Amino acid sequence: MKISSFFVGFIGTTLWVALFGSSGAALPQQPDKQTALAKQSSIVFSGTVSRLGATSFADVPKSAQTIVVRVDSVLKKPFPVSLKRGDNVTVEVKDPSGFQEGTQATFYTDGWIFGSGVAVKELAHEIRPNGGEATKAASADEKAYGQTQEQGDQELQDRLNSSDFVIIGRVTEVHRWNAPKSATPYRVTEHDPDWHEAVLEIKSVLKGGKVKGNKMVVRFPGRNDVAWAQSPKFEKNQRGIFCLNRDHVSGVPTTKLGGNQVNAYTCLGHGAALPMAEEAHVRSLLKSQ
């Protein structure tokens, strides 16, 4: 799943110079450029390359540009994404010739596909030193990141509380949706969302009523500009946990599904789509409501 970006911003801006300033880098060493790159990235982690031309789970298309990286430490990630030390991540890199098995690097990335694992696309990387220095840095990273978990749980709880439905499902179809001229969107903006619709096949409803036909239609913005960057982008066969609300944004609250008029839903903003690895966590938070 393409997703870009949920932010845990203060981590990236406080740790970079202390942890990575002296390493042999594939990035410019100026602190201001590193800080800017950290802000652009939704997922930043340090890891060790374990496989080349491979993927860490079946949903990711394998190519010469995909590598598998074992996570050594996590510096930044959105709270819904389950990622920790020891996990294997697929990274679609810009230049695979810069890596070999055993390469240690810090990866600045954006989310790509989430399902039974995590796949990201590289924005840039920085080669890290081997040995004790890297291990010490990794421990410091994890300690700093751990301090954000309590805040992240509250944000996720707020998201679940405000959702009309929380469902586990699979995307079976994605297509562009053109709003009719009669549509009256909630807010007129120069940031055209480029609306698309995804059909979700429901596996389980964690919050909300029974879904007729076990299918729902979700509208999502295809654009990645600043107004829509944090909203999930759906792909066919994507699986996950989805926090949905009745569509009060596009100006058309219903749509067609199987020849019938049905309610349309949205899945917008920070934390609206979660990987399957978060199921137990989500169920636990819902029980506490």
C-alpha angles and dihedrals in degrees: 000000000000113000131155123197155358116159137226089174109175095062095063094049097050105042107042104085094040095050108031110019096102100042126110097261141206084195132069109271098222108118093221091057092047091050092049091050091049090054091050093051123082095193124033123175143151119233151147122255110240104170137020125213089012142105133223098224138022099250093068119086109238119227142151087272097056120092132174117234127191109221116240097174140351120227102171137006139142112268095244093058115091106218128145143152112299096027120127115234129190112227122192099210129199096227117019091187088075093067138065133172108289096027110144116209146150110243123209105199150156123230115263115166129005124188127103086353144004127273124182140180119235120242092175141324140213123211112235130210120259127238133020097349092060092046092051091049092049092054091050091050094052093047092053093046093049090064090068097057097088091052090047093053091054091051091050091047090053090050092051092047092053096046122101091206134016110192141170111223154130129252109239100172139017126190140156116264121208114203115228118246089251091063116118107200120208090243131015110220140163087236099090107205095208091220120225130180127223124194111220122205105211119229097170138356111222094176130013136037133302115299115225111235091002091263133109134183117228125192118211136172116255093201126093099201121127095276094056105022095110095051118099120252114215129221131188113273092016111148126200151105114294129198106207137188132187109269107262093148111063095051095242113083097189139049142179123273122171091342093307130107109242138170116274121222136198132217103197138163140356114357098002096126122042134187119250089250087074095059097104091045093050093047089051093051092047091053089056093057 
